[in-house]
Amino acid sequence: MAGFFPPGARPGLSPDRQASGHGAAPAHSPLLIAAFDLMWSLFPEPVMLIHRSRQIVRLNEAGRREGRAEGRLCSSYGHPESHQGCLAERLLAGQSAQAHIIRRGPHDLTIHWLPLAGFPDYFIHLSTMSEAEAVGASARNADLARTAASFAAEASSISVQLAHDYAASAAAAGPLRTYLQRRNPLSPPPWHTPSPLKAVMPT
């Protein structure tokens, strides 16, 4: 970060907050928000940029789709017991990444707290599926794809067989139709059903 910010600058704060020398309720750096959007906006799982006050500064698209809102406290979401293992204070004190694994329903999730170089009052917070769970999900998706392909192949085979049977039936009916019409050309073939409207109309 050397050379990127002027000497003595506190990059997590706007210029007016840097001049005032305090960090209460900072006006968040546009540079930080732009960097977050660049890195995380299209990440498929919810990601939050959080201030040390626990205020959500920025969300990616997945986080917004889950109904979270910027400006609220991150602890306002989820069950209270789900925040008992929060490692944000440890991250802020040591500026080192923190993570732990929790069981949520049928899945093992890894919860991450990630520091940001040059922005000691902020961190990234997200959860990801554990490697074993991800491999398992990938295998299940592959099984589903194979099953779908098998069903499609079977349906195609059935369609071909039905088409073949129909063609064979039509070919066999042709000589029979010709034979019956030759015996009595004035009578309709036995498969012909007169219209019920014609039967009741006066002549």
C-alpha positions as CSV (number, residue, x, y, z in Angstrom):
1,M,0.0,0.0,0.0
2,A,3.1,2.3,0.3
3,G,2.9,5.1,-2.2
4,F,-0.8,4.5,-2.9
5,F,-2.0,6.7,0.0
6,P,-0.4,10.0,1.2
7,P,1.7,9.7,4.4
8,G,-0.4,9.6,7.5
9,A,-3.6,8.9,5.6
10,R,-6.2,6.5,7.1
11,P,-7.5,4.9,3.9
12,G,-10.7,3.5,5.5
13,L,-11.9,7.0,6.2
14,S,-13.0,9.9,4.0
15,P,-10.7,13.0,3.9
16,D,-12.9,15.0,6.3
17,R,-12.8,12.1,8.8
18,Q,-9.0,11.8,8.4
19,A,-8.7,15.5,9.1
20,S,-10.8,15.3,12.2
21,G,-8.6,12.5,13.7
22,H,-11.4,10.3,14.9
23,G,-13.2,7.3,13.4
24,A,-16.6,7.3,14.9
25,A,-19.3,6.5,12.2
26,P,-16.9,7.0,9.3
27,A,-18.0,8.0,5.8
28,H,-16.9,4.9,4.1
29,S,-14.3,5.1,1.4
30,P,-15.6,5.0,-2.2
31,L,-12.4,3.2,-3.1
32,L,-13.1,0.5,-0.7
33,I,-16.7,0.0,-1.9
34,A,-15.6,0.0,-5.5
35,A,-13.0,-2.6,-4.8
36,F,-15.6,-4.8,-3.0
37,D,-18.0,-4.5,-5.9
38,L,-15.2,-5.5,-8.4
39,M,-14.2,-8.5,-6.4
40,W,-17.5,-9.9,-4.9
41,S,-20.5,-8.6,-6.8
42,L,-20.9,-11.7,-8.9
43,F,-19.8,-14.2,-6.2
44,P,-22.7,-16.9,-6.0
45,E,-22.9,-16.8,-2.2
46,P,-23.8,-13.8,0.0
47,V,-20.7,-11.7,0.9
48,M,-20.7,-8.7,3.3
49,L,-18.3,-5.8,3.8
50,I,-18.5,-5.0,7.5
51,H,-17.3,-2.1,9.6
52,R,-15.9,-2.8,13.1
53,S,-19.1,-1.5,14.5
54,R,-20.7,-4.5,12.8
55,Q,-22.6,-2.3,10.4
56,I,-23.0,-3.9,6.9
57,V,-21.4,-1.4,4.6
58,R,-21.8,-3.3,1.3
59,L,-23.5,-6.4,0.0
60,N,-23.1,-8.4,-3.1
61,E,-26.0,-9.3,-5.3
62,A,-26.5,-12.7,-3.6
63,G,-26.7,-11.1,-0.2
64,R,-29.4,-8.6,-1.4
65,R,-31.4,-11.5,-2.9
66,E,-31.4,-13.1,0.6
67,G,-33.1,-10.0,1.9
68,R,-30.2,-8.4,3.8
69,A,-29.8,-4.7,3.8
70,E,-26.8,-2.3,4.0
71,G,-26.7,-0.1,7.1
72,R,-28.0,-2.9,9.4
73,L,-26.0,-4.8,11.9
74,C,-24.7,-8.2,10.7
75,S,-25.9,-9.7,14.0
76,S,-29.5,-8.8,13.1
77,Y,-29.7,-11.7,10.7
78,G,-30.0,-15.3,11.7
79,H,-30.6,-16.9,15.1
80,P,-28.7,-15.3,18.1
81,E,-26.9,-18.6,18.8
82,S,-25.5,-18.6,15.3
83,H,-23.3,-15.5,16.3
84,Q,-21.9,-17.1,19.4
85,G,-18.8,-18.3,17.6
86,C,-18.1,-14.9,15.9
87,L,-14.4,-14.4,15.3
88,A,-14.6,-10.7,14.2
89,E,-13.0,-9.4,17.3
90,R,-10.1,-11.8,16.9
91,L,-9.7,-10.7,13.3
92,L,-9.7,-7.0,14.2
93,A,-7.2,-7.5,17.0
94,G,-4.7,-9.5,15.0
95,Q,-5.6,-8.5,11.4
96,S,-5.4,-12.2,10.4
97,A,-8.0,-14.3,8.6
98,Q,-10.3,-16.4,10.8
99,A,-12.6,-19.3,9.9
100,H,-14.5,-22.1,11.5
101,I,-16.9,-24.9,10.4
102,I,-20.5,-25.2,11.5
103,R,-23.2,-27.7,10.8
104,R,-26.3,-26.2,9.3
105,G,-29.0,-28.7,8.3
106,P,-27.4,-31.3,6.0
107,H,-24.4,-29.2,5.1
108,D,-21.0,-28.3,6.7
109,L,-20.4,-24.5,6.2
110,T,-17.0,-22.8,6.6
111,I,-17.5,-19.3,8.0
112,H,-14.8,-16.8,6.9
113,W,-13.7,-13.4,8.4
114,L,-11.1,-11.8,6.1
115,P,-9.1,-8.7,6.8
116,L,-8.4,-6.0,4.2
117,A,-4.9,-4.5,3.8
118,G,-4.9,-0.8,4.5
119,F,-8.5,-0.9,5.9
120,P,-8.0,-2.2,9.5
121,D,-11.6,-1.2,10.6
122,Y,-13.3,-3.3,7.9
123,F,-13.5,-7.0,7.1
124,I,-15.1,-9.4,4.6
125,H,-17.6,-11.9,5.9
126,L,-19.0,-14.9,4.0
127,S,-19.6,-18.6,4.3
128,T,-18.8,-21.4,1.8
129,M,-19.7,-25.0,1.6
130,S,-16.9,-27.3,2.9
131,E,-14.7,-29.0,0.3
132,A,-16.2,-32.4,1.1
133,E,-19.7,-31.1,0.8
134,A,-18.9,-29.3,-2.5
135,V,-17.4,-32.6,-3.9
136,G,-20.5,-34.4,-2.7
137,A,-22.9,-31.9,-4.3
138,S,-20.9,-32.1,-7.5
139,A,-21.2,-35.8,-7.5
140,R,-25.0,-35.6,-6.9
141,N,-25.3,-33.1,-9.7
142,A,-23.4,-35.5,-12.0
143,D,-25.7,-38.4,-11.0
144,L,-28.8,-36.3,-11.7
145,A,-27.3,-35.3,-15.1
146,R,-26.7,-39.0,-16.0
147,T,-30.2,-40.0,-14.9
148,A,-31.7,-37.2,-17.0
149,A,-29.6,-38.3,-20.0
150,S,-30.7,-41.9,-19.4
151,F,-34.4,-40.9,-19.3
152,A,-34.0,-38.8,-22.5
153,A,-32.4,-41.7,-24.3
154,E,-35.1,-44.1,-23.2
155,A,-37.9,-41.7,-24.2
156,S,-36.2,-41.3,-27.6
157,S,-36.0,-45.1,-28.0
158,I,-39.7,-45.4,-27.1
159,S,-40.6,-42.7,-29.6
160,V,-38.7,-44.4,-32.4
161,Q,-40.4,-47.8,-31.5
162,L,-43.9,-46.1,-31.5
163,A,-43.2,-44.5,-34.9
164,H,-42.0,-47.9,-36.3
165,D,-45.1,-49.6,-35.0
166,Y,-47.4,-47.0,-36.4
167,A,-45.7,-47.3,-39.8
168,A,-46.0,-51.1,-39.7
169,S,-49.7,-50.8,-38.8
170,A,-50.4,-48.3,-41.6
171,A,-48.6,-50.6,-44.1
172,A,-50.7,-53.6,-43.0
173,A,-54.0,-51.7,-43.1
174,G,-53.4,-50.6,-46.7
175,P,-54.1,-54.0,-48.4
176,L,-57.0,-54.7,-46.1
177,R,-58.7,-51.4,-46.9
178,T,-58.2,-52.1,-50.7
179,Y,-59.7,-55.6,-50.3
180,L,-62.8,-54.5,-48.5
181,Q,-63.5,-51.6,-50.9
182,R,-63.2,-54.0,-53.9
183,R,-65.8,-56.4,-52.3
184,N,-68.3,-53.6,-51.8
185,P,-67.1,-50.2,-53.2
186,L,-70.4,-48.5,-52.2
187,S,-70.2,-49.2,-48.5
188,P,-67.9,-47.2,-46.3
189,P,-65.0,-49.1,-44.7
190,P,-65.7,-50.6,-41.2
191,W,-63.4,-48.0,-39.5
192,H,-65.5,-45.1,-40.9
193,T,-67.9,-43.6,-38.4
194,P,-70.8,-41.5,-39.9
195,S,-71.2,-38.1,-38.5
196,P,-74.1,-38.0,-35.9
197,L,-75.1,-34.6,-37.4
198,K,-75.8,-36.2,-40.8
199,A,-77.9,-38.9,-39.2
200,V,-80.4,-36.5,-37.8
201,M,-80.5,-33.9,-40.6
202,P,-83.7,-34.1,-42.8
203,T,-83.2,-35.2,-46.4
